[in-house]
Amino acid sequence: MLFALLLVPFAIILPVNAVSTAVMIASLILILIVELLNSAIEWVIDYIRPEQHPLAKRIKDMASAAVFLSYVNCVAIWVILLWPENSVWRRLIGN
């Protein structure tokens, strides 16, 4: 959550267009959503089955992997949008 609180104002003041700002903020909000879902899944698993079970561990691991992938997604979006002069896009277009 601290990650999002620090980066949302930064995304707003960056000199990028409105669509890029919206995409960067959306990637941060996605992290918060996935974190909330992960917490809900863990609480439900602990409530339904307080004892250890291999499937419960696997479900929790999958939810944690989703959180990790949301962070990777956010980093990828920010790197692509803030790449110096967006040279990545020039290479893709061929200019």
Backbone as XML, in Angstrom:
<?xml version="1.0"?>
<chain id="A" units="angstrom">
  <residue number="1" name="MET">
    <atom name="N" x="0.819" y="-1.183" z="0.000"/>
    <atom name="CA" x="0.000" y="0.000" z="0.000"/>
    <atom name="C" x="0.870" y="1.256" z="0.000"/>
  </residue>
  <residue number="2" name="LEU">
    <atom name="N" x="1.970" y="1.191" z="0.712"/>
    <atom name="CA" x="2.906" y="2.309" z="0.733"/>
    <atom name="C" x="3.440" y="2.581" z="-0.669"/>
  </residue>
  <residue number="3" name="PHE">
    <atom name="N" x="3.650" y="1.491" z="-1.409"/>
    <atom name="CA" x="4.108" y="1.572" z="-2.799"/>
    <atom name="C" x="3.174" y="2.457" z="-3.617"/>
  </residue>
  <residue number="4" name="ALA">
    <atom name="N" x="1.870" y="2.213" z="-3.492"/>
    <atom name="CA" x="0.878" y="2.981" z="-4.251"/>
    <atom name="C" x="0.786" y="4.419" z="-3.739"/>
  </residue>
  <residue number="5" name="LEU">
    <atom name="N" x="0.835" y="4.595" z="-2.437"/>
    <atom name="CA" x="0.737" y="5.942" z="-1.877"/>
    <atom name="C" x="1.894" y="6.834" z="-2.314"/>
  </residue>
  <residue number="6" name="LEU">
    <atom name="N" x="3.051" y="6.257" z="-2.500"/>
    <atom name="CA" x="4.200" y="7.033" z="-2.935"/>
    <atom name="C" x="4.195" y="7.298" z="-4.437"/>
  </residue>
  <residue number="7" name="LEU">
    <atom name="N" x="3.732" y="6.329" z="-5.212"/>
    <atom name="CA" x="3.847" y="6.449" z="-6.663"/>
    <atom name="C" x="2.676" y="7.144" z="-7.354"/>
  </residue>
  <residue number="8" name="VAL">
    <atom name="N" x="1.496" y="7.178" z="-6.752"/>
    <atom name="CA" x="0.362" y="7.858" z="-7.396"/>
    <atom name="C" x="0.644" y="9.353" z="-7.562"/>
  </residue>
  <residue number="9" name="PRO">
    <atom name="N" x="1.082" y="10.059" z="-6.512"/>
    <atom name="CA" x="1.411" y="11.476" z="-6.739"/>
    <atom name="C" x="2.540" y="11.662" z="-7.752"/>
  </residue>
  <residue number="10" name="PHE">
    <atom name="N" x="3.507" y="10.756" z="-7.726"/>
    <atom name="CA" x="4.614" y="10.813" z="-8.679"/>
    <atom name="C" x="4.104" y="10.643" z="-10.105"/>
  </residue>
  <residue number="11" name="ALA">
    <atom name="N" x="3.151" y="9.730" z="-10.307"/>
    <atom name="CA" x="2.579" y="9.514" z="-11.642"/>
    <atom name="C" x="1.820" y="10.745" z="-12.120"/>
  </residue>
  <residue number="12" name="ILE">
    <atom name="N" x="1.196" y="11.447" z="-11.197"/>
    <atom name="CA" x="0.410" y="12.626" z="-11.570"/>
    <atom name="C" x="1.309" y="13.781" z="-12.002"/>
  </residue>
  <residue number="13" name="ILE">
    <atom name="N" x="2.452" y="13.943" z="-11.336"/>
    <atom name="CA" x="3.303" y="15.096" z="-11.662"/>
    <atom name="C" x="4.293" y="14.823" z="-12.790"/>
  </residue>
  <residue number="14" name="LEU">
    <atom name="N" x="4.401" y="13.577" z="-13.230"/>
    <atom name="CA" x="5.317" y="13.271" z="-14.325"/>
    <atom name="C" x="4.851" y="13.922" z="-15.625"/>
  </residue>
  <residue number="15" name="PRO">
    <atom name="N" x="5.795" y="14.343" z="-16.468"/>
    <atom name="CA" x="5.411" y="14.980" z="-17.736"/>
    <atom name="C" x="5.076" y="13.957" z="-18.823"/>
  </residue>
  <residue number="16" name="VAL">
    <atom name="N" x="4.029" y="13.176" z="-18.592"/>
    <atom name="CA" x="3.553" y="12.217" z="-19.596"/>
    <atom name="C" x="2.101" y="12.554" z="-19.901"/>
  </residue>
  <residue number="17" name="ASN">
    <atom name="N" x="1.581" y="12.000" z="-20.988"/>
    <atom name="CA" x="0.203" y="12.322" z="-21.353"/>
    <atom name="C" x="-0.787" y="11.664" z="-20.385"/>
  </residue>
  <residue number="18" name="ALA">
    <atom name="N" x="-2.048" y="12.045" z="-20.507"/>
    <atom name="CA" x="-3.072" y="11.595" z="-19.571"/>
    <atom name="C" x="-3.295" y="10.085" z="-19.626"/>
  </residue>
  <residue number="19" name="VAL">
    <atom name="N" x="-3.200" y="9.517" z="-20.804"/>
    <atom name="CA" x="-3.401" y="8.065" z="-20.932"/>
    <atom name="C" x="-2.290" y="7.305" z="-20.204"/>
  </residue>
  <residue number="20" name="SER">
    <atom name="N" x="-1.065" y="7.761" z="-20.361"/>
    <atom name="CA" x="0.050" y="7.111" z="-19.670"/>
    <atom name="C" x="-0.097" y="7.229" z="-18.163"/>
  </residue>
  <residue number="21" name="THR">
    <atom name="N" x="-0.514" y="8.389" z="-17.699"/>
    <atom name="CA" x="-0.746" y="8.573" z="-16.267"/>
    <atom name="C" x="-1.832" y="7.631" z="-15.775"/>
  </residue>
  <residue number="22" name="ALA">
    <atom name="N" x="-2.915" y="7.523" z="-16.534"/>
    <atom name="CA" x="-4.015" y="6.636" z="-16.143"/>
    <atom name="C" x="-3.565" y="5.180" z="-16.105"/>
  </residue>
  <residue number="23" name="VAL">
    <atom name="N" x="-2.770" y="4.755" z="-17.063"/>
    <atom name="CA" x="-2.284" y="3.372" z="-17.097"/>
    <atom name="C" x="-1.353" y="3.107" z="-15.912"/>
  </residue>
  <residue number="24" name="MET">
    <atom name="N" x="-0.500" y="4.072" z="-15.590"/>
    <atom name="CA" x="0.415" y="3.885" z="-14.459"/>
    <atom name="C" x="-0.357" y="3.800" z="-13.150"/>
  </residue>
  <residue number="25" name="ILE">
    <atom name="N" x="-1.360" y="4.651" z="-12.975"/>
    <atom name="CA" x="-2.165" y="4.604" z="-11.752"/>
    <atom name="C" x="-3.001" y="3.324" z="-11.716"/>
  </residue>
  <residue number="26" name="ALA">
    <atom name="N" x="-3.528" y="2.905" z="-12.850"/>
    <atom name="CA" x="-4.311" y="1.661" z="-12.908"/>
    <atom name="C" x="-3.462" y="0.456" z="-12.524"/>
  </residue>
  <residue number="27" name="SER">
    <atom name="N" x="-2.191" y="0.449" z="-12.924"/>
    <atom name="CA" x="-1.324" y="-0.674" z="-12.546"/>
    <atom name="C" x="-1.090" y="-0.694" z="-11.036"/>
  </residue>
  <residue number="28" name="LEU">
    <atom name="N" x="-1.047" y="0.472" z="-10.419"/>
    <atom name="CA" x="-0.906" y="0.541" z="-8.960"/>
    <atom name="C" x="-2.183" y="0.085" z="-8.259"/>
  </residue>
  <residue number="29" name="ILE">
    <atom name="N" x="-3.325" y="0.476" z="-8.795"/>
    <atom name="CA" x="-4.597" y="0.054" z="-8.209"/>
    <atom name="C" x="-4.782" y="-1.445" z="-8.365"/>
  </residue>
  <residue number="30" name="LEU">
    <atom name="N" x="-4.305" y="-2.003" z="-9.473"/>
    <atom name="CA" x="-4.377" y="-3.457" z="-9.663"/>
    <atom name="C" x="-3.629" y="-4.189" z="-8.553"/>
  </residue>
  <residue number="31" name="ILE">
    <atom name="N" x="-2.492" y="-3.657" z="-8.138"/>
    <atom name="CA" x="-1.742" y="-4.269" z="-7.034"/>
    <atom name="C" x="-2.597" y="-4.297" z="-5.781"/>
  </residue>
  <residue number="32" name="LEU">
    <atom name="N" x="-3.259" y="-3.191" z="-5.477"/>
    <atom name="CA" x="-4.099" y="-3.133" z="-4.276"/>
    <atom name="C" x="-5.256" y="-4.130" z="-4.350"/>
  </residue>
  <residue number="33" name="ILE">
    <atom name="N" x="-5.862" y="-4.243" z="-5.526"/>
    <atom name="CA" x="-6.976" y="-5.187" z="-5.702"/>
    <atom name="C" x="-6.506" y="-6.618" z="-5.488"/>
  </residue>
  <residue number="34" name="VAL">
    <atom name="N" x="-5.387" y="-6.976" z="-6.104"/>
    <atom name="CA" x="-4.879" y="-8.352" z="-5.984"/>
    <atom name="C" x="-4.443" y="-8.636" z="-4.544"/>
  </residue>
  <residue number="35" name="GLU">
    <atom name="N" x="-3.865" y="-7.644" z="-3.871"/>
    <atom name="CA" x="-3.499" y="-7.816" z="-2.459"/>
    <atom name="C" x="-4.741" y="-8.087" z="-1.608"/>
  </residue>
  <residue number="36" name="LEU">
    <atom name="N" x="-5.815" y="-7.346" z="-1.868"/>
    <atom name="CA" x="-7.055" y="-7.567" z="-1.119"/>
    <atom name="C" x="-7.628" y="-8.960" z="-1.380"/>
  </residue>
  <residue number="37" name="LEU">
    <atom name="N" x="-7.608" y="-9.376" z="-2.640"/>
    <atom name="CA" x="-8.092" y="-10.725" z="-2.964"/>
    <atom name="C" x="-7.227" y="-11.801" z="-2.306"/>
  </residue>
  <residue number="38" name="ASN">
    <atom name="N" x="-5.920" y="-11.588" z="-2.300"/>
    <atom name="CA" x="-5.010" y="-12.528" z="-1.654"/>
    <atom name="C" x="-5.329" y="-12.636" z="-0.164"/>
  </residue>
  <residue number="39" name="SER">
    <atom name="N" x="-5.532" y="-11.505" z="0.485"/>
    <atom name="CA" x="-5.863" y="-11.523" z="1.919"/>
    <atom name="C" x="-7.188" y="-12.228" z="2.163"/>
  </residue>
  <residue number="40" name="ALA">
    <atom name="N" x="-8.174" y="-11.960" z="1.313"/>
    <atom name="CA" x="-9.473" y="-12.617" z="1.467"/>
    <atom name="C" x="-9.359" y="-14.125" z="1.293"/>
  </residue>
  <residue number="41" name="ILE">
    <atom name="N" x="-8.602" y="-14.559" z="0.309"/>
    <atom name="CA" x="-8.418" y="-15.999" z="0.089"/>
    <atom name="C" x="-7.738" y="-16.634" z="1.295"/>
  </residue>
  <residue number="42" name="GLU">
    <atom name="N" x="-6.708" y="-15.995" z="1.817"/>
    <atom name="CA" x="-6.012" y="-16.554" z="2.976"/>
    <atom name="C" x="-6.927" y="-16.631" z="4.196"/>
  </residue>
  <residue number="43" name="TRP">
    <atom name="N" x="-7.728" y="-15.588" z="4.424"/>
    <atom name="CA" x="-8.643" y="-15.606" z="5.563"/>
    <atom name="C" x="-9.693" y="-16.708" z="5.410"/>
  </residue>
  <residue number="44" name="VAL">
    <atom name="N" x="-10.232" y="-16.878" z="4.218"/>
    <atom name="CA" x="-11.248" y="-17.920" z="3.998"/>
    <atom name="C" x="-10.646" y="-19.302" z="4.197"/>
  </residue>
  <residue number="45" name="ILE">
    <atom name="N" x="-9.457" y="-19.532" z="3.670"/>
    <atom name="CA" x="-8.809" y="-20.840" z="3.833"/>
    <atom name="C" x="-8.554" y="-21.116" z="5.313"/>
  </residue>
  <residue number="46" name="ASP">
    <atom name="N" x="-8.067" y="-20.108" z="6.042"/>
    <atom name="CA" x="-7.802" y="-20.299" z="7.469"/>
    <atom name="C" x="-9.092" y="-20.525" z="8.254"/>
  </residue>
  <residue number="47" name="TYR">
    <atom name="N" x="-10.182" y="-19.896" z="7.826"/>
    <atom name="CA" x="-11.459" y="-20.056" z="8.518"/>
    <atom name="C" x="-12.066" y="-21.434" z="8.257"/>
  </residue>
  <residue number="48" name="ILE">
    <atom name="N" x="-12.035" y="-21.853" z="6.996"/>
    <atom name="CA" x="-12.645" y="-23.132" z="6.623"/>
    <atom name="C" x="-11.830" y="-24.307" z="7.142"/>
  </residue>
  <residue number="49" name="ARG">
    <atom name="N" x="-10.515" y="-24.223" z="7.032"/>
    <atom name="CA" x="-9.661" y="-25.342" z="7.396"/>
    <atom name="C" x="-8.479" y="-24.820" z="8.201"/>
  </residue>
  <residue number="50" name="PRO">
    <atom name="N" x="-8.633" y="-24.700" z="9.543"/>
    <atom name="CA" x="-7.534" y="-24.174" z="10.360"/>
    <atom name="C" x="-6.318" y="-25.106" z="10.432"/>
  </residue>
  <residue number="51" name="GLU">
    <atom name="N" x="-6.522" y="-26.409" z="10.228"/>
    <atom name="CA" x="-5.375" y="-27.323" z="10.256"/>
    <atom name="C" x="-4.642" y="-27.283" z="8.918"/>
  </residue>
  <residue number="52" name="GLN">
    <atom name="N" x="-3.417" y="-27.766" z="8.927"/>
    <atom name="CA" x="-2.585" y="-27.757" z="7.727"/>
    <atom name="C" x="-3.132" y="-28.735" z="6.684"/>
  </residue>
  <residue number="53" name="HIS">
    <atom name="N" x="-3.117" y="-28.310" z="5.443"/>
    <atom name="CA" x="-3.532" y="-29.181" z="4.343"/>
    <atom name="C" x="-2.732" y="-28.769" z="3.111"/>
  </residue>
  <residue number="54" name="PRO">
    <atom name="N" x="-2.241" y="-29.749" z="2.330"/>
    <atom name="CA" x="-1.422" y="-29.401" z="1.171"/>
    <atom name="C" x="-2.152" y="-28.547" z="0.120"/>
  </residue>
  <residue number="55" name="LEU">
    <atom name="N" x="-3.451" y="-28.795" z="-0.071"/>
    <atom name="CA" x="-4.193" y="-27.997" z="-1.048"/>
    <atom name="C" x="-4.387" y="-26.557" z="-0.570"/>
  </residue>
  <residue number="56" name="ALA">
    <atom name="N" x="-4.567" y="-26.391" z="0.735"/>
    <atom name="CA" x="-4.698" y="-25.036" z="1.279"/>
    <atom name="C" x="-3.400" y="-24.263" z="1.056"/>
  </residue>
  <residue number="57" name="LYS">
    <atom name="N" x="-2.286" y="-24.927" z="1.249"/>
    <atom name="CA" x="-0.992" y="-24.275" z="1.011"/>
    <atom name="C" x="-0.837" y="-23.905" z="-0.456"/>
  </residue>
  <residue number="58" name="ARG">
    <atom name="N" x="-1.267" y="-24.792" z="-1.323"/>
    <atom name="CA" x="-1.148" y="-24.529" z="-2.766"/>
    <atom name="C" x="-2.021" y="-23.344" z="-3.184"/>
  </residue>
  <residue number="59" name="ILE">
    <atom name="N" x="-3.221" y="-23.256" z="-2.629"/>
    <atom name="CA" x="-4.117" y="-22.134" z="-2.940"/>
    <atom name="C" x="-3.490" y="-20.825" z="-2.482"/>
  </residue>
  <residue number="60" name="LYS">
    <atom name="N" x="-2.934" y="-20.817" z="-1.289"/>
    <atom name="CA" x="-2.287" y="-19.603" z="-0.775"/>
    <atom name="C" x="-1.069" y="-19.226" z="-1.613"/>
  </residue>
  <residue number="61" name="ASP">
    <atom name="N" x="-0.317" y="-20.223" z="-2.039"/>
    <atom name="CA" x="0.843" y="-19.952" z="-2.894"/>
    <atom name="C" x="0.425" y="-19.346" z="-4.237"/>
  </residue>
  <residue number="62" name="MET">
    <atom name="N" x="-0.670" y="-19.843" z="-4.801"/>
    <atom name="CA" x="-1.164" y="-19.298" z="-6.065"/>
    <atom name="C" x="-1.629" y="-17.855" z="-5.890"/>
  </residue>
  <residue number="63" name="ALA">
    <atom name="N" x="-2.285" y="-17.559" z="-4.787"/>
    <atom name="CA" x="-2.723" y="-16.185" z="-4.536"/>
    <atom name="C" x="-1.519" y="-15.262" z="-4.360"/>
  </residue>
  <residue number="64" name="SER">
    <atom name="N" x="-0.485" y="-15.747" z="-3.689"/>
    <atom name="CA" x="0.736" y="-14.951" z="-3.534"/>
    <atom name="C" x="1.434" y="-14.746" z="-4.872"/>
  </residue>
  <residue number="65" name="ALA">
    <atom name="N" x="1.392" y="-15.747" z="-5.732"/>
    <atom name="CA" x="1.980" y="-15.613" z="-7.067"/>
    <atom name="C" x="1.232" y="-14.548" z="-7.876"/>
  </residue>
  <residue number="66" name="ALA">
    <atom name="N" x="-0.075" y="-14.456" z="-7.694"/>
    <atom name="CA" x="-0.845" y="-13.418" z="-8.385"/>
    <atom name="C" x="-0.410" y="-12.027" z="-7.927"/>
  </residue>
  <residue number="67" name="VAL">
    <atom name="N" x="-0.127" y="-11.888" z="-6.643"/>
    <atom name="CA" x="0.367" y="-10.608" z="-6.129"/>
    <atom name="C" x="1.720" y="-10.287" z="-6.761"/>
  </residue>
  <residue number="68" name="PHE">
    <atom name="N" x="2.594" y="-11.277" z="-6.816"/>
    <atom name="CA" x="3.906" y="-11.070" z="-7.423"/>
    <atom name="C" x="3.772" y="-10.641" z="-8.884"/>
  </residue>
  <residue number="69" name="LEU">
    <atom name="N" x="2.890" y="-11.307" z="-9.630"/>
    <atom name="CA" x="2.697" y="-10.961" z="-11.036"/>
    <atom name="C" x="2.118" y="-9.558" z="-11.204"/>
  </residue>
  <residue number="70" name="SER">
    <atom name="N" x="1.294" y="-9.112" z="-10.263"/>
    <atom name="CA" x="0.778" y="-7.747" z="-10.357"/>
    <atom name="C" x="1.895" y="-6.733" z="-10.140"/>
  </residue>
  <residue number="71" name="TYR">
    <atom name="N" x="2.852" y="-7.048" z="-9.273"/>
    <atom name="CA" x="4.017" y="-6.168" z="-9.106"/>
    <atom name="C" x="4.891" y="-6.168" z="-10.359"/>
  </residue>
  <residue number="72" name="VAL">
    <atom name="N" x="5.104" y="-7.329" z="-10.950"/>
    <atom name="CA" x="5.886" y="-7.410" z="-12.188"/>
    <atom name="C" x="5.203" y="-6.608" z="-13.289"/>
  </residue>
  <residue number="73" name="ASN">
    <atom name="N" x="3.888" y="-6.725" z="-13.386"/>
    <atom name="CA" x="3.116" y="-5.966" z="-14.363"/>
    <atom name="C" x="3.307" y="-4.466" z="-14.153"/>
  </residue>
  <residue number="74" name="CYS">
    <atom name="N" x="3.238" y="-4.022" z="-12.917"/>
    <atom name="CA" x="3.397" y="-2.603" z="-12.614"/>
    <atom name="C" x="4.787" y="-2.102" z="-12.988"/>
  </residue>
  <residue number="75" name="VAL">
    <atom name="N" x="5.801" y="-2.851" z="-12.638"/>
    <atom name="CA" x="7.175" y="-2.452" z="-12.969"/>
    <atom name="C" x="7.353" y="-2.398" z="-14.481"/>
  </residue>
  <residue number="76" name="ALA">
    <atom name="N" x="6.824" y="-3.386" z="-15.191"/>
    <atom name="CA" x="6.955" y="-3.404" z="-16.652"/>
    <atom name="C" x="6.271" y="-2.192" z="-17.279"/>
  </residue>
  <residue number="77" name="ILE">
    <atom name="N" x="5.085" y="-1.862" z="-16.820"/>
    <atom name="CA" x="4.361" y="-0.704" z="-17.357"/>
    <atom name="C" x="5.134" y="0.581" z="-17.110"/>
  </residue>
  <residue number="78" name="TRP">
    <atom name="N" x="5.614" y="0.752" z="-15.882"/>
    <atom name="CA" x="6.333" y="1.989" z="-15.556"/>
    <atom name="C" x="7.635" y="2.091" z="-16.344"/>
  </residue>
  <residue number="79" name="VAL">
    <atom name="N" x="8.343" y="0.981" z="-16.504"/>
    <atom name="CA" x="9.600" y="1.019" z="-17.258"/>
    <atom name="C" x="9.335" y="1.350" z="-18.727"/>
  </residue>
  <residue number="80" name="ILE">
    <atom name="N" x="8.329" y="0.731" z="-19.310"/>
    <atom name="CA" x="8.022" y="0.992" z="-20.717"/>
    <atom name="C" x="7.592" y="2.443" z="-20.930"/>
  </residue>
  <residue number="81" name="LEU">
    <atom name="N" x="6.747" y="2.962" z="-20.046"/>
    <atom name="CA" x="6.254" y="4.328" z="-20.228"/>
    <atom name="C" x="7.289" y="5.393" z="-19.892"/>
  </residue>
  <residue number="82" name="LEU">
    <atom name="N" x="8.235" y="5.065" z="-19.016"/>
    <atom name="CA" x="9.224" y="6.064" z="-18.617"/>
    <atom name="C" x="10.588" y="5.836" z="-19.255"/>
  </residue>
  <residue number="83" name="TRP">
    <atom name="N" x="10.661" y="4.929" z="-20.183"/>
    <atom name="CA" x="11.922" y="4.677" z="-20.877"/>
    <atom name="C" x="12.385" y="5.974" z="-21.535"/>
  </residue>
  <residue number="84" name="PRO">
    <atom name="N" x="13.666" y="6.285" z="-21.479"/>
    <atom name="CA" x="14.123" y="7.564" z="-22.048"/>
    <atom name="C" x="13.699" y="7.721" z="-23.504"/>
  </residue>
  <residue number="85" name="GLU">
    <atom name="N" x="12.898" y="8.735" z="-23.722"/>
    <atom name="CA" x="12.393" y="9.099" z="-25.048"/>
    <atom name="C" x="11.604" y="7.968" z="-25.706"/>
  </residue>
  <residue number="86" name="ASN">
    <atom name="N" x="11.130" y="7.045" z="-24.923"/>
    <atom name="CA" x="10.350" y="5.913" z="-25.444"/>
    <atom name="C" x="11.028" y="5.249" z="-26.635"/>
  </residue>
  <residue number="87" name="SER">
    <atom name="N" x="12.320" y="5.037" z="-26.528"/>
    <atom name="CA" x="13.067" y="4.415" z="-27.625"/>
    <atom name="C" x="12.609" y="2.986" z="-27.892"/>
  </residue>
  <residue number="88" name="VAL">
    <atom name="N" x="11.968" y="2.377" z="-26.906"/>
    <atom name="CA" x="11.432" y="1.029" z="-27.118"/>
    <atom name="C" x="10.401" y="1.074" z="-28.239"/>
  </residue>
  <residue number="89" name="TRP">
    <atom name="N" x="9.539" y="2.090" z="-28.223"/>
    <atom name="CA" x="8.510" y="2.186" z="-29.243"/>
    <atom name="C" x="9.105" y="2.504" z="-30.603"/>
  </residue>
  <residue number="90" name="ARG">
    <atom name="N" x="10.170" y="3.291" z="-30.638"/>
    <atom name="CA" x="10.816" y="3.577" z="-31.926"/>
    <atom name="C" x="11.365" y="2.310" z="-32.542"/>
  </residue>
  <residue number="91" name="ARG">
    <atom name="N" x="11.948" y="1.451" z="-31.699"/>
    <atom name="CA" x="12.483" y="0.189" z="-32.226"/>
    <atom name="C" x="11.372" y="-0.709" z="-32.742"/>
  </residue>
  <residue number="92" name="LEU">
    <atom name="N" x="10.249" y="-0.718" z="-32.069"/>
    <atom name="CA" x="9.145" y="-1.568" z="-32.497"/>
    <atom name="C" x="8.535" y="-1.082" z="-33.816"/>
  </residue>
  <residue number="93" name="ILE">
    <atom name="N" x="8.442" y="0.234" z="-33.970"/>
    <atom name="CA" x="7.860" y="0.808" z="-35.186"/>
    <atom name="C" x="8.851" y="0.736" z="-36.345"/>
  </residue>
  <residue number="94" name="GLY">
    <atom name="N" x="10.133" y="0.869" z="-36.028"/>
    <atom name="CA" x="11.147" y="0.785" z="-37.058"/>
    <atom name="C" x="11.694" y="2.122" z="-37.495"/>
  </residue>
  <residue number="95" name="ASN">
    <atom name="N" x="11.451" y="3.179" z="-36.733"/>
    <atom name="CA" x="11.992" y="4.509" z="-37.087"/>
    <atom name="C" x="13.397" y="4.693" z="-36.611"/>
  </residue>
</chain>
